[in-house]
Amino acid sequence: MAKKTGRRIVIDDSSDDVAIRVSGVSKSFRLPHNRQNSIKGSLVNLIGGGDRSYETQEVLRNISFEIKKGEFFGIVGRNGSGKSTLLKMLAGIYKPTSGEITVNGSLTPFIELGVGFNPELTGRENVYMNGALLGFNDHEVDTMYDDIVEFAELERFMDQKLKNYSSGMIVRLAFSIAIRAETEILIMDEVLAVGDAAFQKKCFDVFRDLKERGRTIILVTHDMGNVERFCSSALVIHDGEIVKLTDSHEAATIYSRLNIKDEEAAKALERPNDKKNTKVIKRWGVGGVRVKSLKTFDSKQNSTSILENGKSAKIQISLERSPGYEKTKIVCGIALHTQDGFNVAGPNSMETPIKSSATQVNIELPSLVLAPGEYLLTVAIFNSEVTEPYDFLDRYYKFSVISNHTVHGAIDLEAKWTSN
């Protein structure tokens, strides 16, 4: 009996309220054991004289879920979880190994923005070429051209060849074209990572408009704040399997717990001089005083890298003083960054006494106002005049913030409302 293979079908059934139905889908890839690096080796294998054995790598296993029409649906998971493979199967780029995908309506994938651009053509020429790929004729592109250019903020660059554009300019132009697609289902993979804060705000406005118009949107992102802001429900994938299909808040919480390993983060700080420790990106300083370890504590004084919005928290920095170091005071500073590099806050201590051997600096946060999401912590130890860095750890420690309610914006201001 022949083995049944997977398939993807497209239908147009207005009576069905499901936009995408995924039933028992799995995906495997065949990887050759013996890769040939020469034409001769490839010919030997082709004729049959070489090793043609393969290893099967299963990327997704028994995936089933439904997305309703008009739903803003999130898919989250760590790198390597199988998200990209799933997206490409939804888009029809890959075929399922087994199971079935049913797409009810027209679909446009924004998986790799900028793919299909020609670097030898100008920005203007690429707009018309990509418009044609989306099904627009020249007259239709004429009517939307000014809006595309204005949204991308590239008015002065449209007659330059694309090869002279920065990567950010290319992605902005691609996104500006892509959102013109008048399809019923859109797949967006990390599109909110493009551009600066001002451009991202415009992307948020587009999302709100699409949501209000009832389009079915699938958003894949590592930013849990955006998942909670836009998505009504989300699918969490880990190691090729579904962890849970749930509301966006619970999905963000599950993802945060999957993505942050307290023990690994602590070990990375306890081995700052270990050459095998590749987690340290930037660390410098003249020495004398060094950060030995860094920990975060929740409101119950548990050492954890998952903190809760609105609750108290503590950052604990353990310092060690080098033998022979004579100065008795330091200044300790921290900076909190979002994953995309935005500096949320950067407080410094006053002059802090340093003991002969070890000193512990505690930063008490009575109420954590950070919005849900993932953050990076910079720690800097200076002399009392703040002119000489003893130890500077740039975006060294990773922690996550979760919340039991939706937060709009970068911080959750505590406020009392009154009216007269």
C-alpha positions as CSV (number, residue, x, y, z in Angstrom):
1,M,0.0,0.0,0.0
2,A,1.4,3.4,-1.0
3,K,2.3,5.8,1.8
4,K,-0.1,8.7,1.9
5,T,1.7,12.0,1.5
6,G,0.6,15.4,2.9
7,R,-1.1,18.0,0.8
8,R,-2.1,21.7,0.9
9,I,-5.4,22.7,-0.8
10,V,-7.0,26.1,-1.4
11,I,-10.7,26.5,-1.4
12,D,-13.2,29.4,-1.5
13,D,-16.0,28.6,0.8
14,S,-17.8,31.6,2.2
15,S,-20.0,29.4,4.4
16,D,-17.0,28.1,6.4
17,D,-15.9,30.5,9.2
18,V,-12.4,28.8,9.2
19,A,-9.7,30.6,7.2
20,I,-6.9,28.0,7.7
21,R,-7.3,24.5,9.0
22,V,-4.2,22.4,9.8
23,S,-4.8,18.7,10.4
24,G,-2.2,16.3,11.6
25,V,0.7,17.9,9.7
26,S,4.2,16.7,10.0
27,K,7.3,17.8,8.0
28,S,10.6,16.0,7.5
29,F,13.7,16.7,5.5
30,R,16.1,14.2,4.0
31,L,19.7,15.1,4.7
32,P,22.5,13.2,2.8
33,H,25.1,11.5,5.0
34,N,27.8,12.0,2.4
35,R,27.9,15.4,0.8
36,Q,30.0,15.7,-2.4
37,N,32.0,18.8,-2.9
38,S,33.1,18.0,-6.5
39,I,31.5,17.3,-9.8
40,K,33.3,14.0,-10.0
41,G,31.9,12.9,-6.6
42,S,28.4,14.0,-7.6
43,L,28.6,12.0,-10.9
44,V,29.8,8.9,-9.0
45,N,26.7,9.1,-6.7
46,L,24.5,9.8,-9.7
47,I,25.7,6.7,-11.5
48,G,25.3,4.6,-8.3
49,G,28.8,4.0,-7.2
50,G,28.8,6.2,-4.1
51,D,27.1,6.4,-0.8
52,R,23.6,7.7,-1.3
53,S,22.3,7.2,2.3
54,Y,20.2,9.8,3.9
55,E,19.2,10.8,7.4
56,T,15.6,12.0,8.0
57,Q,15.2,15.1,10.2
58,E,11.7,15.6,11.5
59,V,11.0,19.3,12.0
60,L,7.3,19.3,12.8
61,R,5.2,16.5,14.3
62,N,1.4,16.1,14.2
63,I,0.5,19.8,14.1
64,S,-3.3,20.6,14.2
65,F,-5.1,23.9,14.7
66,E,-7.6,26.2,13.2
67,I,-7.6,30.0,12.5
68,K,-11.0,31.7,12.2
69,K,-11.8,34.3,9.5
70,G,-11.0,37.8,10.7
71,E,-8.8,36.5,13.5
72,F,-5.4,38.1,14.4
73,F,-3.5,34.9,15.2
74,G,0.0,34.6,16.7
75,I,2.6,31.9,16.3
76,V,5.5,32.0,18.8
77,G,8.4,29.8,19.6
78,R,12.2,29.9,20.1
79,N,14.6,29.8,17.1
80,G,14.6,26.3,15.7
81,S,11.2,25.4,17.0
82,G,9.8,24.9,13.5
83,K,7.9,28.2,13.0
84,S,9.5,29.1,9.7
85,T,8.8,25.7,8.3
86,L,5.2,25.9,9.3
87,L,4.8,29.3,7.7
88,K,6.3,28.1,4.5
89,M,3.8,25.2,4.4
90,L,0.9,27.6,5.1
91,A,2.2,29.7,2.2
92,G,2.6,26.8,-0.2
93,I,6.4,27.0,-0.4
94,Y,6.9,23.6,1.3
95,K,4.6,20.6,1.0
96,P,3.7,18.7,4.2
97,T,5.2,15.2,4.6
98,S,1.9,14.1,6.0
99,G,-1.4,15.7,7.1
100,E,-3.4,18.3,5.3
101,I,-3.5,22.1,5.2
102,T,-6.7,23.8,3.9
103,V,-6.5,27.5,3.0
104,N,-9.9,29.1,2.6
105,G,-9.4,32.3,0.6
106,S,-6.5,34.2,-1.1
107,L,-3.3,34.4,0.9
108,T,-0.2,36.7,0.7
109,P,2.9,35.7,2.7
110,F,5.3,38.4,4.0
111,I,7.9,35.9,5.1
112,E,11.1,37.4,3.6
113,L,10.5,41.0,2.8
114,G,12.6,42.2,-0.1
115,V,12.9,38.8,-1.8
116,G,12.3,39.3,-5.5
117,F,13.9,42.8,-5.6
118,N,16.4,43.4,-8.3
119,P,19.5,45.4,-7.0
120,E,20.3,46.7,-10.4
121,L,17.0,48.4,-10.8
122,T,16.0,51.7,-9.1
123,G,13.6,51.9,-6.2
124,R,10.9,53.2,-8.6
125,E,11.4,50.2,-11.0
126,N,11.2,47.7,-8.1
127,V,7.9,49.2,-6.9
128,Y,6.3,48.5,-10.3
129,M,8.0,45.0,-10.6
130,N,6.8,44.0,-7.1
131,G,3.4,45.5,-7.7
132,A,3.1,43.2,-10.7
133,L,4.0,40.2,-8.6
134,L,1.1,41.1,-6.2
135,G,-1.3,41.2,-9.2
136,F,-1.4,45.0,-9.8
137,N,-1.2,46.5,-13.3
138,D,0.8,49.7,-14.0
139,H,-2.2,52.0,-13.7
140,E,-3.0,50.6,-10.2
141,V,0.6,51.0,-9.1
142,D,0.5,54.6,-10.5
143,T,-2.4,55.4,-8.1
144,M,-0.7,54.0,-5.0
145,Y,2.9,54.9,-5.9
146,D,3.1,58.2,-3.9
147,D,1.6,56.5,-0.8
148,I,4.1,53.7,-1.0
149,V,7.1,56.1,-1.2
150,E,5.7,58.4,1.5
151,F,5.1,55.4,3.9
152,A,8.6,54.1,3.3
153,E,10.1,57.6,3.8
154,L,12.3,57.2,0.7
155,E,11.2,60.1,-1.4
156,R,14.8,61.2,-2.1
157,F,16.1,57.7,-3.0
158,M,13.6,56.3,-5.5
159,D,15.7,57.0,-8.6
160,Q,18.8,55.3,-7.1
161,K,19.6,51.7,-7.7
162,L,18.6,49.3,-5.0
163,K,22.1,48.1,-4.5
164,N,22.9,51.5,-2.9
165,Y,20.1,51.1,-0.3
166,S,20.8,50.0,3.2
167,S,19.1,46.8,4.4
168,G,16.7,48.9,6.5
169,M,15.6,51.0,3.5
170,I,15.0,47.8,1.4
171,V,12.8,46.3,4.1
172,R,10.8,49.5,4.6
173,L,10.2,49.7,0.8
174,A,9.2,46.0,0.7
175,F,6.8,46.4,3.6
176,S,5.2,49.5,2.1
177,I,4.5,47.6,-1.1
178,A,3.4,44.4,0.6
179,I,0.7,46.0,2.7
180,R,-1.1,47.0,-0.5
181,A,-2.0,43.4,-1.3
182,E,-5.8,43.0,-1.2
183,T,-5.9,39.4,0.0
184,E,-8.1,37.8,2.6
185,I,-5.2,36.2,4.6
186,L,-1.8,37.7,5.4
187,I,1.2,36.0,6.9
188,M,3.6,38.4,8.6
189,D,7.0,37.1,9.8
190,E,8.8,39.5,12.1
191,V,7.7,42.5,10.1
192,L,7.7,44.7,13.2
193,A,11.5,44.4,13.5
194,V,11.9,46.8,10.5
195,G,12.9,50.4,10.8
196,D,13.2,52.7,13.7
197,A,10.6,53.5,16.4
198,A,8.8,56.1,14.2
199,F,8.5,53.6,11.4
200,Q,7.4,50.8,13.7
201,K,4.6,53.1,15.0
202,K,3.3,53.4,11.4
203,C,3.4,49.6,11.2
204,F,1.3,49.4,14.3
205,D,-1.3,51.7,12.7
206,V,-1.4,49.5,9.7
207,F,-2.0,46.5,11.9
208,R,-4.9,48.2,13.7
209,D,-6.4,49.2,10.4
210,L,-6.2,45.6,9.0
211,K,-7.6,44.3,12.2
212,E,-10.6,46.7,12.1
213,R,-11.2,45.6,8.4
214,G,-11.6,42.0,9.5
215,R,-8.6,40.6,7.6
216,T,-7.2,37.3,8.8
217,I,-3.6,37.9,9.9
218,I,-1.0,35.5,11.1
219,L,1.8,37.2,13.0
220,V,5.1,35.5,13.9
221,T,7.3,37.5,16.2
222,H,9.6,37.2,19.3
223,D,8.1,40.3,20.8
224,M,5.5,39.2,23.3
225,G,4.3,42.7,23.8
226,N,3.1,42.8,20.2
227,V,1.5,39.4,20.5
228,E,-0.5,40.6,23.5
229,R,-1.3,43.9,21.8
230,F,-2.7,42.5,18.6
231,C,-3.4,38.8,18.8
232,S,-6.6,37.3,20.2
233,S,-5.0,33.9,20.4
234,A,-1.6,32.3,19.8
235,L,0.0,29.0,19.1
236,V,3.2,28.1,21.1
237,I,5.6,25.7,19.3
238,H,8.6,24.1,20.9
239,D,10.9,21.5,19.3
240,G,8.5,20.8,16.5
241,E,5.5,20.2,18.6
242,I,2.5,22.3,19.9
243,V,2.9,23.3,23.5
244,K,-0.5,25.0,23.7
245,L,-3.0,26.9,21.7
246,T,-4.3,29.6,24.0
247,D,-5.1,33.3,24.5
248,S,-2.2,35.7,23.7
249,H,-1.4,36.5,27.3
250,E,-0.9,32.9,28.4
251,A,1.0,32.2,25.2
252,A,3.4,35.1,26.0
253,T,3.9,33.7,29.5
254,I,4.6,30.2,28.3
255,Y,7.0,31.5,25.6
256,S,8.9,33.5,28.2
257,R,9.4,30.5,30.4
258,L,10.6,28.4,27.5
259,N,12.9,31.1,26.2
260,I,14.8,31.9,29.4
261,K,16.8,29.4,31.4
262,D,17.7,30.8,34.8
263,E,20.5,28.3,35.4
264,E,22.2,29.0,32.1
265,A,22.0,32.8,32.6
266,A,23.5,32.5,36.0
267,K,26.4,30.2,34.8
268,A,27.2,32.7,32.0
269,L,27.8,35.4,34.6
270,E,29.7,33.1,37.0
271,R,32.2,32.3,34.2
272,P,33.0,35.7,32.7
273,N,36.6,34.7,31.8
274,D,35.7,31.3,30.3
275,K,36.8,31.5,26.6
276,K,34.1,28.9,25.8
277,N,31.4,31.2,27.0
278,T,30.1,32.7,23.8
279,K,27.2,34.5,25.4
280,V,29.3,37.4,26.4
281,I,29.0,39.9,23.6
282,K,30.7,43.0,24.9
283,R,32.7,43.3,28.1
284,W,35.6,45.7,28.9
285,G,37.1,47.7,31.6
286,V,40.4,48.5,33.3
287,G,39.8,46.1,36.2
288,G,40.2,46.6,39.9
289,V,36.5,45.9,40.6
290,R,34.6,43.3,38.6
291,V,31.1,41.9,38.5
292,K,31.2,38.4,39.9
293,S,27.5,37.5,39.4
294,L,24.1,39.2,38.7
295,K,20.7,38.0,39.8
296,T,17.1,39.2,39.6
297,F,14.5,38.5,42.3
298,D,10.7,38.6,42.1
299,S,8.3,40.0,44.7
300,K,8.6,36.7,46.8
301,Q,12.4,37.0,46.8
302,N,12.8,34.0,44.5
303,S,15.9,34.2,42.3
304,T,14.4,34.2,38.7
305,S,14.8,35.9,35.4
306,I,11.0,36.1,35.0
307,L,9.5,39.1,36.7
308,E,5.9,40.3,37.0
309,N,4.7,43.7,35.9
310,G,3.3,45.8,38.8
311,K,5.1,43.7,41.5
312,S,8.3,44.5,43.4
313,A,11.6,43.2,42.0
314,K,15.3,43.4,42.9
315,I,18.5,43.4,40.9
316,Q,21.5,42.0,42.9
317,I,25.0,42.7,41.6
318,S,27.9,40.9,43.4
319,L,31.3,42.6,43.0
320,E,34.8,41.4,43.8
321,R,37.7,43.7,44.5
322,S,41.1,42.8,43.0
323,P,44.1,42.4,45.4
324,G,46.0,45.6,45.8
325,Y,43.1,47.8,44.7
326,E,43.1,50.8,47.0
327,K,40.1,53.0,46.2
328,T,37.2,52.7,48.5
329,K,34.2,54.1,46.5
330,I,32.6,53.2,43.2
331,V,29.6,54.2,41.1
332,C,27.3,51.5,39.8
333,G,25.0,52.0,36.9
334,I,22.5,49.9,35.0
335,A,20.6,50.3,31.7
336,L,17.5,48.4,30.6
337,H,17.1,47.8,26.9
338,T,14.3,46.2,24.8
339,Q,15.3,43.4,22.5
340,D,15.4,45.9,19.5
341,G,17.9,48.1,21.4
342,F,15.6,50.8,22.8
343,N,17.0,52.2,26.1
344,V,14.2,52.2,28.6
345,A,16.0,53.5,31.6
346,G,19.6,54.0,32.9
347,P,19.9,54.9,36.6
348,N,23.2,55.3,38.5
349,S,23.9,54.9,42.1
350,M,25.5,57.5,44.3
351,E,29.1,56.8,45.5
352,T,29.0,53.3,46.9
353,P,31.6,52.0,49.4
354,I,33.5,49.0,48.2
355,K,34.7,46.4,50.8
356,S,38.1,44.9,50.8
357,S,37.0,41.6,49.3
358,A,33.3,41.4,48.2
359,T,30.5,43.9,47.9
360,Q,26.8,43.4,47.0
361,V,24.8,46.1,45.4
362,N,21.0,45.8,45.5
363,I,18.6,47.8,43.3
364,E,15.1,47.7,44.7
365,L,12.2,48.3,42.4
366,P,9.0,48.8,44.4
367,S,6.8,48.3,41.4
368,L,8.0,47.1,38.0
369,V,6.5,49.4,35.4
370,L,8.0,47.7,32.3
371,A,5.6,46.3,29.8
372,P,5.5,42.5,29.1
373,G,8.4,41.4,27.0
374,E,12.1,40.5,27.0
375,Y,14.8,42.9,28.2
376,L,18.5,43.1,28.3
377,L,20.4,44.6,31.2
378,T,23.7,46.5,31.0
379,V,25.8,46.9,34.1
380,A,28.7,49.3,34.5
381,I,31.1,49.9,37.4
382,F,33.0,53.2,37.4
383,N,35.3,55.1,39.7
384,S,33.7,57.7,41.9
385,E,34.3,60.4,39.3
386,V,32.6,58.3,36.6
387,T,35.6,58.8,34.4
388,E,37.1,55.3,34.4
389,P,35.2,52.1,33.7
390,Y,36.3,49.2,35.9
391,D,33.9,46.7,34.4
392,F,31.3,47.3,31.7
393,L,29.0,44.5,30.7
394,D,26.9,45.6,27.7
395,R,23.5,44.0,27.4
396,Y,24.8,41.1,29.4
397,Y,21.9,39.7,31.3
398,K,18.5,38.7,29.8
399,F,15.2,38.8,31.7
400,S,11.5,38.7,31.0
401,V,8.5,40.6,32.2
402,I,5.0,39.1,32.3
403,S,1.7,40.6,33.2
404,N,-1.8,39.6,34.2
405,H,-3.3,42.4,32.0
406,T,-2.7,44.0,28.7
407,V,-0.2,46.9,28.7
408,H,0.0,49.4,25.8
409,G,3.3,51.2,25.3
410,A,6.8,50.7,26.7
411,I,5.9,51.2,30.4
412,D,2.8,50.7,32.6
413,L,2.4,54.0,34.4
414,E,0.7,53.8,37.8
415,A,-1.9,56.6,37.9
416,K,-4.9,57.7,39.9
417,W,-7.8,59.0,37.8
418,T,-10.3,61.6,39.2
419,S,-13.0,63.8,37.8
420,N,-14.7,66.9,39.2
